[in-house]
Amino acid sequence: MRATVTIDDALYQRALELADPTMDKADLFREAIQTFVRVQAAKRLAALGSSASDMPDIPRRAAQDSSQTDTAS
């Protein structure tokens, strides 16, 4: 998909300074969009944090003690 966007020059320059020198414009924008999607998905998930109050607790496995799993004699 092609898109034309207007971006703050200072913000774009800062992004270029922080980016990998081999990263081209398309990669920079792709990374920005992927980061935006991850952040927004995390915000939505966090907002759901206590919305299922009637949901039963989910049993979790306890972490194994390393001394129990050590097979050295």
A tleap script that builds the chain and sets N, CA, C and O, in Angstrom:
source leaprc.protein.ff14SB
mol = sequence {
  NMET ARG ALA THR VAL THR ILE ASP ASP ALA
  LEU TYR GLN ARG ALA LEU GLU LEU ALA ASP
  PRO THR MET ASP LYS ALA ASP LEU PHE ARG
  GLU ALA ILE GLN THR PHE VAL ARG VAL GLN
  ALA ALA LYS ARG LEU ALA ALA LEU GLY SER
  SER ALA SER ASP MET PRO ASP ILE PRO ARG
  ARG ALA ALA GLN ASP SER SER GLN THR ASP
  THR ALA CSER
}
set mol.1.N position { 0.838 -1.175 0.000 }
set mol.1.CA position { 0.000 0.000 0.000 }
set mol.1.C position { 0.883 1.238 0.000 }
set mol.1.O position { 1.905 1.290 0.684 }
set mol.2.N position { 0.486 2.197 -0.751 }
set mol.2.CA position { 1.205 3.467 -0.774 }
set mol.2.C position { 0.367 4.506 -0.060 }
set mol.2.O position { -0.859 4.521 -0.169 }
set mol.3.N position { 1.048 5.380 0.677 }
set mol.3.CA position { 0.351 6.455 1.384 }
set mol.3.C position { 1.240 7.687 1.400 }
set mol.3.O position { 2.465 7.585 1.461 }
set mol.4.N position { 0.617 8.836 1.346 }
set mol.4.CA position { 1.328 10.098 1.480 }
set mol.4.C position { 0.957 10.670 2.833 }
set mol.4.O position { -0.222 10.831 3.150 }
set mol.5.N position { 1.975 10.976 3.633 }
set mol.5.CA position { 1.727 11.486 4.984 }
set mol.5.C position { 2.550 12.742 5.223 }
set mol.5.O position { 3.590 12.948 4.596 }
set mol.6.N position { 2.075 13.573 6.132 }
set mol.6.CA position { 2.813 14.756 6.554 }
set mol.6.C position { 3.331 14.482 7.957 }
set mol.6.O position { 2.556 14.188 8.866 }
set mol.7.N position { 4.642 14.581 8.127 }
set mol.7.CA position { 5.291 14.249 9.398 }
set mol.7.C position { 6.118 15.436 9.858 }
set mol.7.O position { 6.734 16.135 9.053 }
set mol.8.N position { 6.121 15.650 11.158 }
set mol.8.CA position { 6.954 16.690 11.751 }
set mol.8.C position { 8.419 16.406 11.400 }
set mol.8.O position { 8.916 15.308 11.653 }
set mol.9.N position { 9.103 17.387 10.824 }
set mol.9.CA position { 10.491 17.200 10.382 }
set mol.9.C position { 11.419 16.806 11.523 }
set mol.9.O position { 12.267 15.929 11.360 }
set mol.10.N position { 11.263 17.447 12.674 }
set mol.10.CA position { 12.134 17.151 13.813 }
set mol.10.C position { 11.921 15.722 14.304 }
set mol.10.O position { 12.880 15.027 14.639 }
set mol.11.N position { 10.672 15.289 14.345 }
set mol.11.CA position { 10.370 13.925 14.779 }
set mol.11.C position { 10.955 12.909 13.801 }
set mol.11.O position { 11.513 11.893 14.215 }
set mol.12.N position { 10.828 13.185 12.513 }
set mol.12.CA position { 11.374 12.285 11.499 }
set mol.12.C position { 12.897 12.217 11.597 }
set mol.12.O position { 13.471 11.131 11.514 }
set mol.13.N position { 13.553 13.352 11.771 }
set mol.13.CA position { 15.008 13.368 11.913 }
set mol.13.C position { 15.451 12.582 13.141 }
set mol.13.O position { 16.447 11.859 13.095 }
set mol.14.N position { 14.708 12.725 14.241 }
set mol.14.CA position { 15.036 11.985 15.476 }
set mol.14.C position { 14.904 10.483 15.240 }
set mol.14.O position { 15.734 9.699 15.699 }
set mol.15.N position { 13.855 10.093 14.522 }
set mol.15.CA position { 13.665 8.675 14.206 }
set mol.15.C position { 14.812 8.153 13.353 }
set mol.15.O position { 15.292 7.042 13.573 }
set mol.16.N position { 15.253 8.941 12.386 }
set mol.16.CA position { 16.380 8.528 11.550 }
set mol.16.C position { 17.658 8.380 12.367 }
set mol.16.O position { 18.447 7.467 12.126 }
set mol.17.N position { 17.865 9.274 13.334 }
set mol.17.CA position { 19.052 9.200 14.189 }
set mol.17.C position { 19.050 7.928 15.033 }
set mol.17.O position { 20.102 7.334 15.271 }
set mol.18.N position { 17.879 7.517 15.479 }
set mol.18.CA position { 17.774 6.348 16.346 }
set mol.18.C position { 17.710 5.035 15.579 }
set mol.18.O position { 17.965 3.973 16.146 }
set mol.19.N position { 17.377 5.098 14.311 }
set mol.19.CA position { 17.209 3.891 13.505 }
set mol.19.C position { 18.555 3.292 13.117 }
set mol.19.O position { 19.587 3.962 13.118 }
set mol.20.N position { 18.505 2.024 12.791 }
set mol.20.CA position { 19.673 1.330 12.250 }
set mol.20.C position { 20.065 2.040 10.953 }
set mol.20.O position { 19.197 2.331 10.131 }
set mol.21.N position { 21.355 2.323 10.753 }
set mol.21.CA position { 21.783 3.046 9.542 }
set mol.21.C position { 21.396 2.356 8.231 }
set mol.21.O position { 21.268 3.018 7.200 }
set mol.22.N position { 21.209 1.048 8.261 }
set mol.22.CA position { 20.840 0.329 7.038 }
set mol.22.C position { 19.331 0.324 6.797 }
set mol.22.O position { 18.869 -0.167 5.767 }
set mol.23.N position { 18.562 0.867 7.742 }
set mol.23.CA position { 17.100 0.872 7.619 }
set mol.23.C position { 16.663 1.941 6.620 }
set mol.23.O position { 17.056 3.102 6.728 }
set mol.24.N position { 15.846 1.537 5.648 }
set mol.24.CA position { 15.340 2.526 4.694 }
set mol.24.C position { 14.009 3.097 5.187 }
set mol.24.O position { 13.490 2.673 6.219 }
set mol.25.N position { 13.462 4.060 4.443 }
set mol.25.CA position { 12.231 4.740 4.862 }
set mol.25.C position { 11.077 3.771 5.062 }
set mol.25.O position { 10.335 3.872 6.039 }
set mol.26.N position { 10.928 2.836 4.138 }
set mol.26.CA position { 9.819 1.881 4.240 }
set mol.26.C position { 9.936 1.044 5.508 }
set mol.26.O position { 8.942 0.810 6.196 }
set mol.27.N position { 11.154 0.591 5.818 }
set mol.27.CA position { 11.366 -0.194 7.038 }
set mol.27.C position { 11.074 0.627 8.287 }
set mol.27.O position { 10.500 0.121 9.251 }
set mol.28.N position { 11.471 1.895 8.267 }
set mol.28.CA position { 11.233 2.784 9.403 }
set mol.28.C position { 9.733 2.942 9.653 }
set mol.28.O position { 9.284 2.847 10.795 }
set mol.29.N position { 8.967 3.180 8.609 }
set mol.29.CA position { 7.518 3.339 8.765 }
set mol.29.C position { 6.848 2.025 9.140 }
set mol.29.O position { 5.900 2.013 9.926 }
set mol.30.N position { 7.334 0.919 8.584 }
set mol.30.CA position { 6.786 -0.392 8.930 }
set mol.30.C position { 6.991 -0.664 10.420 }
set mol.30.O position { 6.080 -1.136 11.101 }
set mol.31.N position { 8.176 -0.369 10.917 }
set mol.31.CA position { 8.480 -0.554 12.341 }
set mol.31.C position { 7.602 0.350 13.203 }
set mol.31.O position { 7.118 -0.069 14.254 }
set mol.32.N position { 7.399 1.584 12.762 }
set mol.32.CA position { 6.553 2.518 13.514 }
set mol.32.C position { 5.118 2.011 13.590 }
set mol.32.O position { 4.497 2.079 14.651 }
set mol.33.N position { 4.585 1.506 12.489 }
set mol.33.CA position { 3.210 0.998 12.473 }
set mol.33.C position { 3.097 -0.254 13.339 }
set mol.33.O position { 2.126 -0.406 14.080 }
set mol.34.N position { 4.081 -1.152 13.255 }
set mol.34.CA position { 4.055 -2.364 14.076 }
set mol.34.C position { 4.104 -2.013 15.562 }
set mol.34.O position { 3.400 -2.620 16.368 }
set mol.35.N position { 4.926 -1.043 15.919 }
set mol.35.CA position { 5.008 -0.610 17.313 }
set mol.35.C position { 3.691 -0.001 17.764 }
set mol.35.O position { 3.231 -0.275 18.873 }
set mol.36.N position { 3.087 0.812 16.931 }
set mol.36.CA position { 1.788 1.405 17.249 }
set mol.36.C position { 0.749 0.316 17.511 }
set mol.36.O position { 0.002 0.393 18.486 }
set mol.37.N position { 0.700 -0.689 16.651 }
set mol.37.CA position { -0.266 -1.777 16.806 }
set mol.37.C position { -0.020 -2.523 18.114 }
set mol.37.O position { -0.974 -2.820 18.834 }
set mol.38.N position { 1.241 -2.834 18.441 }
set mol.38.CA position { 1.553 -3.530 19.698 }
set mol.38.C position { 1.123 -2.716 20.909 }
set mol.38.O position { 0.529 -3.257 21.841 }
set mol.39.N position { 1.419 -1.426 20.901 }
set mol.39.CA position { 1.082 -0.561 22.037 }
set mol.39.C position { -0.431 -0.470 22.211 }
set mol.39.O position { -0.936 -0.578 23.328 }
set mol.40.N position { -1.151 -0.274 21.117 }
set mol.40.CA position { -2.605 -0.161 21.218 }
set mol.40.C position { -3.235 -1.479 21.669 }
set mol.40.O position { -4.186 -1.471 22.451 }
set mol.41.N position { -2.719 -2.607 21.186 }
set mol.41.CA position { -3.230 -3.909 21.616 }
set mol.41.C position { -2.970 -4.117 23.107 }
set mol.41.O position { -3.826 -4.647 23.815 }
set mol.42.N position { -1.803 -3.706 23.585 }
set mol.42.CA position { -1.485 -3.833 25.012 }
set mol.42.C position { -2.400 -2.952 25.852 }
set mol.42.O position { -2.834 -3.361 26.929 }
set mol.43.N position { -2.696 -1.755 25.377 }
set mol.43.CA position { -3.611 -0.866 26.101 }
set mol.43.C position { -5.001 -1.482 26.200 }
set mol.43.O position { -5.636 -1.429 27.254 }
set mol.44.N position { -5.466 -2.061 25.109 }
set mol.44.CA position { -6.789 -2.702 25.133 }
set mol.44.C position { -6.804 -3.884 26.085 }
set mol.44.O position { -7.768 -4.076 26.826 }
set mol.45.N position { -5.747 -4.673 26.068 }
set mol.45.CA position { -5.659 -5.818 26.967 }
set mol.45.C position { -5.627 -5.361 28.419 }
set mol.45.O position { -6.287 -5.956 29.271 }
set mol.46.N position { -4.870 -4.315 28.707 }
set mol.46.CA position { -4.802 -3.783 30.066 }
set mol.46.C position { -6.159 -3.251 30.508 }
set mol.46.O position { -6.526 -3.392 31.675 }
set mol.47.N position { -6.899 -2.648 29.603 }
set mol.47.CA position { -8.221 -2.116 29.942 }
set mol.47.C position { -9.197 -3.237 30.278 }
set mol.47.O position { -10.143 -3.028 31.037 }
set mol.48.N position { -8.977 -4.415 29.723 }
set mol.48.CA position { -9.832 -5.561 30.019 }
set mol.48.C position { -9.454 -6.234 31.335 }
set mol.48.O position { -10.159 -7.130 31.799 }
set mol.49.N position { -8.355 -5.811 31.931 }
set mol.49.CA position { -7.785 -6.457 33.113 }
set mol.49.C position { -8.751 -6.901 34.173 }
set mol.49.O position { -8.618 -8.019 34.672 }
set mol.50.N position { -9.700 -6.106 34.540 }
set mol.50.CA position { -10.611 -6.497 35.614 }
set mol.50.C position { -12.059 -6.537 35.145 }
set mol.50.O position { -12.976 -6.456 35.961 }
set mol.51.N position { -12.269 -6.658 33.857 }
set mol.51.CA position { -13.637 -6.615 33.346 }
set mol.51.C position { -14.352 -7.958 33.425 }
set mol.51.O position { -15.568 -8.006 33.237 }
set mol.52.N position { -13.646 -9.043 33.695 }
set mol.52.CA position { -14.264 -10.365 33.804 }
set mol.52.C position { -14.210 -10.826 35.255 }
set mol.52.O position { -13.598 -11.849 35.564 }
set mol.53.N position { -14.851 -10.072 36.141 }
set mol.53.CA position { -14.764 -10.369 37.575 }
set mol.53.C position { -15.441 -11.680 37.952 }
set mol.53.O position { -15.121 -12.247 38.997 }
set mol.54.N position { -16.370 -12.183 37.134 }
set mol.54.CA position { -17.040 -13.442 37.452 }
set mol.54.C position { -16.303 -14.663 36.907 }
set mol.54.O position { -16.764 -15.792 37.072 }
set mol.55.N position { -15.176 -14.444 36.269 }
set mol.55.CA position { -14.388 -15.542 35.704 }
set mol.55.C position { -13.650 -16.274 36.824 }
set mol.55.O position { -13.040 -15.629 37.677 }
set mol.56.N position { -13.695 -17.612 36.838 }
set mol.56.CA position { -12.979 -18.356 37.892 }
set mol.56.C position { -11.469 -18.214 37.728 }
set mol.56.O position { -10.968 -17.969 36.630 }
set mol.57.N position { -10.753 -18.374 38.844 }
set mol.57.CA position { -9.294 -18.322 38.790 }
set mol.57.C position { -8.780 -19.443 37.903 }
set mol.57.O position { -9.324 -20.547 37.898 }
set mol.58.N position { -7.737 -19.151 37.162 }
set mol.58.CA position { -7.127 -20.135 36.281 }
set mol.58.C position { -5.949 -20.757 37.018 }
set mol.58.O position { -5.046 -20.039 37.448 }
set mol.59.N position { -5.941 -22.101 37.175 }
set mol.59.CA position { -4.812 -22.726 37.878 }
set mol.59.C position { -3.525 -22.560 37.080 }
set mol.59.O position { -3.517 -22.688 35.856 }
set mol.60.N position { -2.465 -22.281 37.776 }
set mol.60.CA position { -1.159 -22.105 37.141 }
set mol.60.C position { -0.186 -23.107 37.737 }
set mol.60.O position { -0.293 -23.478 38.906 }
set mol.61.N position { 0.749 -23.533 36.932 }
set mol.61.CA position { 1.766 -24.454 37.429 }
set mol.61.C position { 2.788 -23.689 38.237 }
set mol.61.O position { 3.200 -22.592 37.858 }
set mol.62.N position { 3.193 -24.265 39.346 }
set mol.62.CA position { 4.240 -23.652 40.162 }
set mol.62.C position { 5.579 -23.847 39.464 }
set mol.62.O position { 5.805 -24.868 38.815 }
set mol.63.N position { 6.451 -22.878 39.599 }
set mol.63.CA position { 7.795 -22.997 39.027 }
set mol.63.C position { 8.528 -24.126 39.739 }
set mol.63.O position { 8.459 -24.249 40.962 }
set mol.64.N position { 9.226 -24.945 38.969 }
set mol.64.CA position { 9.965 -26.052 39.572 }
set mol.64.C position { 11.216 -25.539 40.249 }
set mol.64.O position { 11.890 -24.644 39.739 }
set mol.65.N position { 11.520 -26.106 41.389 }
set mol.65.CA position { 12.747 -25.786 42.102 }
set mol.65.C position { 13.903 -26.403 41.325 }
set mol.65.O position { 13.836 -27.573 40.950 }
set mol.66.N position { 14.953 -25.643 41.081 }
set mol.66.CA position { 16.079 -26.145 40.281 }
set mol.66.C position { 16.760 -27.334 40.938 }
set mol.66.O position { 17.365 -28.148 40.240 }
set mol.67.N position { 16.682 -27.463 42.273 }
set mol.67.CA position { 17.322 -28.596 42.951 }
set mol.67.C position { 16.572 -29.889 42.666 }
set mol.67.O position { 17.166 -30.966 42.726 }
set mol.68.N position { 15.275 -29.808 42.356 }
set mol.68.CA position { 14.496 -30.997 42.045 }
set mol.68.C position { 14.747 -31.471 40.624 }
set mol.68.O position { 14.624 -32.663 40.340 }
set mol.69.N position { 15.091 -30.568 39.741 }
set mol.69.CA position { 15.297 -30.943 38.344 }
set mol.69.C position { 16.759 -31.218 38.019 }
set mol.69.O position { 17.068 -31.655 36.911 }
set mol.70.N position { 17.655 -30.973 38.952 }
set mol.70.CA position { 19.080 -31.190 38.729 }
set mol.70.C position { 19.354 -32.683 38.750 }
set mol.70.O position { 19.032 -33.348 39.734 }
set mol.71.N position { 19.945 -33.233 37.680 }
set mol.71.CA position { 20.203 -34.668 37.584 }
set mol.71.C position { 21.659 -35.010 37.857 }
set mol.71.O position { 22.050 -36.167 37.704 }
set mol.72.N position { 22.475 -34.035 38.258 }
set mol.72.CA position { 23.891 -34.308 38.530 }
set mol.72.C position { 24.023 -35.172 39.771 }
set mol.72.O position { 23.275 -34.992 40.732 }
set mol.73.N position { 24.977 -36.119 39.763 }
set mol.73.CA position { 25.175 -37.014 40.909 }
set mol.73.C position { 26.239 -36.500 41.828 }
set mol.73.O position { 26.534 -37.130 42.844 }
savepdb mol mol.pdb
quit
